Amino acid sequence: MAEYLFIIIKFFIPFLLGGLIFFSALVAPSVFQNLDEKNARLFLRGIFPKLYLYSGTLSIIISSILFFINYHLSFIFFIITIGYFYSRQFLMIRINEASDQKNQKEFKKLHRFSVLIFITQIILMILIFTVL
């Protein structure tokens, strides 16, 4: 049974990572290059909640499966999961408010923090994948 769980984890982690890297490297830059500011904002405000929900849901599944393989890695993946839901339910709302109020200083600070969370999550997932 543990072999099957291991195979599932070895599939799901790169699957999640691939989606996140695809979005970061291709989708987000293309949005800013091809859409005007109003439509770019509408698109990103529509896609980010879905991206975070998708990533958080897949992360909690991974964390749950990892629990049966390695408790410590499961806990780290659970922290990754919390990051997605925190970003979706709290941070993204504050970023949008700062943007709407044209508060560039607050927007940049919050956006940098969200990018830091995102990069940390990616690094942790890569580390967990290599440890397995």
N, C-alpha and C positions, 0 to 999 in steps of 0.2 A: 504493500500500500504506500509506503514512504517513497518508493521509486516513482510512482505515478504523481504524487504530490510534488516531488522534486522536478519532474518533467513539466508539470503545469506551471510552476514558479519560473523555471528557466524559459518558458514561452511568454508568460505574462509580463515579466519585468521588461524585456526588450520591446515588447508590444507597446507598453505604456511609454517607455523612453522614446521610441520611434515617433509616436504621435506627438509628444511634447517637443521634440527637436524639430520635427517637420513644421509644426505650428510656429515655433520661434524663428526658425531659419528661413522659412518660405512664405507662410501665410501672412504673418504680421507685417513684414517689410513690403510685401506686395500690396497690402491694403493701403499703406501710406503712399505708395508710388502710383496707384491706379485709381484711387477714390479721392474725391474732395474731402475737406475736413469734416463736413457735416455727415456725409455718408460713411466715412471711415469710423467716426465716433459711433454712429448707429450700429454698424456692423460689429465693431469690437465690443460694444456694450451688450450685444446680443449673443456673441460667441463665447466671451470669457466666462460667464456663469455656467454655460454648458461644458466648457473645457474643464473648469474646476470640479463640477459635479461628476463628470466622467472620470477624471483623474482620481478624485477622492473615493469614488465607488470602487474603481478597479484596485486602488491602493488598499482599501479595507479588506477586499477579497484576498489580495496577496498577503496582507498582514495575518489574516485568519488562517490561511493555509500554512504560512511560515511558522505559525504557533506550534504546529505538529512536527516541524523539522528542526527549528532552532528558536527557542524562546527569546533570546536576546535580539536576533535579527528581526523577529516579529515585532518586538517593542519599538525598534528603530523605524520599521516601516509604518507602525502606527503613528509615530511622531510625524512622518512624512504625510500621512493621511490627515492629521490635524491641520497641517500647514495648508492643504488644499481647501478644507472647509473654513478655516480662519480667513484665508484670502478671499473666498467667495462670499462669506456671510458678513464680514466686517471690513476688511481692508479695501476691497473693490468699491464698496459703497463710499468710503471716505475719499478714495481717489477720484471717483466720479463727482462727488460734491466739491472737492477742491478745483477740479477742472471746470465745473459749471460756474463756480464763483470767480474763475480766472485768478485763483491764488496759485501762481506758478511755483512759489517757494514750497508751499505745502504739498502741491502735486508732485514736484520732483522728489521731495523727501519720501513721500509715501510710495511713489513708483519705484524708487531705488530699493526701498525695503521689500516691495513685492518681488522685484527681480532677484534680490538676495535670497529670499525664501525659495524661489523657483530654482535658482542655480544650486542652492544647497540641497534641495530635494533630488535634483538630477545627479549630483555628485554622490549622495548617499545611496541612491539606487544603483549606480554603477559599482560602488564599493561592495554593496550587498551581493550584487550579481557575481562579482569576481571572487568573493569569499565562498560562495556556494559551490 
